[in-house]
Amino acid sequence: MRRIYLTVAISLLSLSFYAQDSYKYEGDVTLENDTVKIKKYNLQEVVVTGKNIDNPISIGKTSIKPMDLPQASSVITNITLQNQQVNSITDILKNANGVYIMGTTGGYQEEIASRGFSLSSSNTFKNGVRYFNGMSIETSGLERVEFLKGSAAMLFGNVSPGGILNLVTKKPKYDFGGEVGFNYGSFNTIKPTLDVYGALNKNKTAAFRINSSYETADSYRNNVESERFYINPSFEFKLSKNTDLLIETDFTKDSRTPDFGAGIIDYKVVDLPRDRFLGVSWGKYDSQQFANTITLNHRFNSNWNINFVNGIRYYDTELFSNTRPNTGSNGGVQTNGDWNRSIQKTEAKDNYFMQQLDLKGLFTTGKIEHNVLFGADVENFKTSTTAYNQFSNYDTVNIFEDYNPANEAAIPTLTENTLTKAPINRFGVYAQDLISFSEKIKVLAGIRYSYQDTRSDVLKYSDGSITPTKNYDDAFSPRVGLIYQPTKNHSLFATYSNSFEINTGQDETGKALEPSIVDQYEIGIKNKLFTDKLYLNVTAYQISNDKFYQQSLANGNSYSYVKVLTGEVRSKGVEVDITANPLKGLTMIAGYSFNETKFLDEGYYIAGSLLRYNPKNTANLSANYLFSEGKLKGINLGLISTYFGERYAGRSTRTQVANDNRQLIYLQDFVQVDATLGYTFKQFRISTKLSNVFNELNYNVHDDNSVNPIAPRNYSIALNYKF
C-alpha cells in the first residue's frame, strides 16, 4: 500500500497547502466527522506541506479564521516540529518572533516572555488547559504549537499581557499505525520514543493513541545530568453522530541537577570555561506533573455546537541544592573568585481544577452575519510551598578553579522555615460576536466578567505565627476590533482591549496588593500573496500596565510575597511575520520583532529605564527543502537561524535608596544557526541535527545570580520507523 504523507490536510478540507508531488484521482470524496473518505482511488505518492495559516487556532475557542481575527497569531505545525527536530521550548520559539526565552534559572526551566512581559504558567496551556511551565517540558508528543499574541483576557481572564502559548498534543486515529524512534546525541543523550494509535472496536467509534518517551543525558556542564519520562495516552469516543468525547492524560516526571552557574563579579559576566560547574554535585530538582482533560463536544447542527472541558492538573517540585551566587547572607562572589556557598531547599505542590462551557454558533440578521461565542469557566488552585531555613557557610569554592566534588562536605539537614498556602478561586462569564456587515467590514466585540478570590496564609515554623492576606477582585474585560478587508487576500485591523491582572502578596505594610489594569492597542495588516505562496503580516502594538509590582528589597527582605509598587510600565513594538513556499519543495519561515518595555514613573526605578531580560530586537529565518523526485528523492535539508538582540540583566537602580550600588548587566547580541538533514525511505526516516553550528557563546542571566551559558555546538541523530 502506497504511503500518503499529510502534514496539514488536503485542500478538500479547505486547508492551505502546497503539493509536492503529482497524483491521480478517480471517484467520490465525502467528509464525515472530520474523516475523509475516498472511493475508487488510484493515488500515487503525495506529499503536502503547510502551516495551517488559514485555520482557526483552537486556543481562540471559536471558528474565526486568522484573516478575520484582529490580533496576531501563529501556528508551528507538526511538519515544522519534525523537520527541525525540536527537543525543547527554546527550539520551538526559534519560529516565533517576539516570543523568546528570558531566562533559564537553575537550568531546569525555560522562562518565556512575549512583548516585554513574562508568560507565566497562567499564560501557558496544554490542550486549552493551564499548564505549569516551571519545569522541563517534553515536546515529543506535540502535534502543533499555537501562539495568540496580545490580549487574551476576554477569553481566559487573569492572564499576563503579551500573549498565550498553547501546546496541542497528538490525537487518536482510527486507522492502526504508529512510529518508534531512537535518538542519540552529544553529552550522552539517549532518547527512545513511541507513538501508537488505532481503533478500539470494529465499528471505529472508539480510538486511542499513546505517546511516550524516555530521556537520559549528561550535559556540556561538568557533573550535570538529567532524566525524564513522559507518557500521553488519549482516547476518543464517537458517542453519536454529533457527539464526541475526548479524554487526554499527560504525565511528565523529570529529575536534573540544578545549575545556577557563577561568573558574576561586580555586575559583570566573568569569562569562565563553558563546562565549569560550581554547584553541589548531589543537588536535585525533582519535578512531576500530571494532567487530565475531558472534552465533550456536541453539534446541534452545522451552525451550532456546545463544548464542555473538564481539566485537572497536579504538580510537585522539590529543589535541594546550593543557593544562587550573590544571594542570601553569603556575601556574593568576591573579587578573587571566592564564593562562600549556602544550601537551600524548597518544596511546592499545586492542585488545579477547571471547568469550561462554550456555546458557539453562526446565524444571520438580515444581511449581517454573526459568529458568536457564549461561555463560562471556573478555576480552583490550591498551592502549597514549603521553604526551608538556609544552611549557611556550607563551604567555599573559587570560580576560577575547576570544581572537585570529592571535596564536598556532607549533605546537611535543613529545617522548615515557612509554609505558604495560596488557594485561588476564579469565575468568569463571557460573550463575543464577530459581526460581518459585509465581506469587507467586520467587527469583533466581546466582554468578560471575572471574579477572583485570592488568599495567602504564611506559617512561620519558628513561632507558629500565621500571616494571612485576602483579596477579592472583580472586573470587566472588554475587547473590540475593527477589520477591513479590501480583498479576500488582505486584511487590516485595529483592536483595543482592557484587562486586569491579580498581584499576589502584600506590600511593605502588610496590605494586600491592588490589581493591575492593562490597556492594549494593536493594529496590523495580514496578506496572502502570490496564490497563497507568501503570507506577510505586520503588527504594531502598545501595552500599558498601570501598577507594576516587584519584590521589595528593603531591609534585606527575602520573602518574595513582600512587594513594592514600581509604577506604570509601557511596552511598544512592531512585529513582521513571513511564511513562504516560493519553490516546489521549499518552505521558509521568517520574522522580525522590535520591542521597548520601560518604566514610566520615577517612583521606584529611574523613569525611562528598560525592563530587564527583554531584547529590543529579535529575528528568525528558517528554510527547509524537500527533494520529492529524482535520485535525491526523500532527502530533507534545513537551516534555522535566530538573532537575539542586546538586553540587560542584573539589578535596576532604585531611586529611593541613597548610594544604591546595584547595576544592570549588559548582555551582547548573538546569532545562532542550526542545520538539519533527513532522509525518508519507505517506512524509515533518519534525521540529523547540528545545533549552534558556529559555536556561539552567550548567556541567559537572571538578576545577578544565575548565569547559564547557551549550549555549545552539539549534534543529534535519530532513526524512526513508521508502521
Secondary structure, 3 states (H helix, E strand, C coil): CCCCECCCCCHHHCCCCEECCCCCCCCCEEEECCEEEECCCCCCCCEEECCCCCCCCHHHCCCCCHHHCCCCEEEECHHHHHHCCCCCHHHHHCCCCCEEEEECHHHCCCEEEECCEEECHHHEEECCEECCCCCCCCCCCEEEEEEEECCCHHHHCCCCCCEEEEEEECCCECCCEEEEEEEEECCCEEEEEEEEEEECCCCCCEEEEEEEEEEEECCCCCCCCEEEEEEEEEEEEEEECCEEEEEEEEEEEEEECCCCCCCEECCEECCCCCCCCCCCCCCEEEEEEEEEEEEEEEECCCCEEEEEEEEEEEEEEEEEEECCCCCCCCCCCCCCCEEEEEEEEEEEEEEEEEEEEEEEEEEEECCEEEEEEEEEEEEEEEEEEEEECCEEEEEEEECCCCCCHHHCCCCCCCCEEEEEEEEEEEEEEEEEEEEECCCCEEEEEEEEEEEEEEEEEEEECCCCCEEEEEEEEEEEEEEEEEEEEEECCEEEEEEEEEEEECCCCECCCCCECCCEEEEEEEEEEEEEECCCCEEEEEEEEEEEECCCEEECCHHHCCCCCEEEECCCEEEEEEEEEEEECCCCCEEEEEEEEEEEEEECCCCCECCCCECCCCCCEEEEEEEEEECCCCCCCCEEEEEEEEEECCEEEECCCECCCCCCCCCEEEECCEEEEEEEEEEEECCEEEEEEEECCCCCCCEEEECCCEEEECCCCEEEEEEEEEC
